[in-house]
Amino acid sequence: MGEVIATLGIWAADGSHLESIDLRVDTGASFSQLPGKMLRDMGWVPTVSDVPADLADGTPTMVELGEVRIRYNGQDLTRLFVFGEDSSPKLLGSDTLQGLRLGVDPVNHRLINVTSYR
């Protein structure tokens, strides 16, 4: 499957502005991730520290998580984000995809709406 890039709006913590950011869709990532400095500069702070996680190559690490207000396609919601290192990739993970009720179209390399079931 080719790379899928999605543009997400990230709200400043005080709600004063919305910044558009391109993220690589990674269905293998539990949570979305942005560089911690970027999130802190927007006023967000981690709320959970020392969360065990494995990198894509299997290397164990510890991460910080925090709630971040996002917008996609006119829909606003709050999701947990990993506060990554400055060099960390900007990732749209499965928790955010599920919250937005989105799936990946591997043929056309885009996000698609999926039906919610209860």
N, C-alpha and C positions, 0 to 999 in steps of 0.2 A: 504494500500500500504506500502511496506517495504521501508526502508531507501535507498536512492540513493546517492552515493558519486561520485563526479567528481574531477579530478585533473586538475587544471588550472595553467597556467604559469602566474606569475605576474612580469611584467618588473619593474626594478628600474626606477625611474623617469628620470635619466640621460641616460637610455638605456644601461648601462654597464653590466647588468646581468639579468637573468631570474630565478625566484625562483618558484619551483613547490609546490603547496599548495593544499591539499585535502579540499573540501568544501562540506557541506551537501546541496543537492538540496532542495529548499523550494519554491514551486510554489506559495505559499501564500505571499511570501515576494516581495515587489515591486522592491527593489534593492538588489544587492549582498552586503555582509557585511564582513569586516575583522576587527580585533582589530585595533583601531586607531594608537596605538604605532607601530605596525608592518608596517602599511602603511607609517607612518612618518619616520620610520627608513629606508625605501626604497626611501625616498625623496619626497613622495606625500604629498600634503597639501589639506585640505578641501577648497572648493571654495564657498560653500553655508552653512551658519550656521542657527541654530534655525529653522529647518524644522520640522513641526509637523508630528508625526508618531504614530501609535499604535503598541504595542508589540503583540505577538501572543495571549496573554491572554486578550487583549483589553485595557491594561493599556496605557494611553496616555503618550507620551514622546517627547522630542526634540532631533533631530540628526543633525550631520554634514555630508555633502555630498562632494565628490570630484571626479574628473575624474581620472581613473586609466587605464593604458595600460595593456591589457591581451593577452594571446595566448591560443588557444584551437585547437587541431588537425591541427596545422600548420597555423591557421588563427589568425591574429593580429587585434585587434580593441580596442577602448577606450569606457569604460562604466562608469556610475556613481556608486560609492560604498559608503555605509554608513561607516563612521569612528566610529566603535563601541568601547565599553568599553573593557578593557583588558580581561575580562571574557566572552565577547560576543562570541556566536558561529560563526564559519566561514560558511557563507551561500552563495549559488549561487541562486540569485533571478530571477524573471520573466523577468526583463528588459535585463539582460545578456543572458538568454535563448533565448529571442526573437531576440536579436542582432546577436547571433550565429546561429539562425534558428534551434534550438534544441527543442525537446519535451521529455517527460518522458514515457518510456515503463514500466508500472506498473507491468507487469507480470515478466519480466526479470530483473527488477530493474537496468535499465541503461538509458542513454541518447540516443536518436535517431535523425537523421536528419529529418527535416520537409520541405515540399515544400513552397517556398515563393510565394505569390500571389500579383498581382499589380492591 
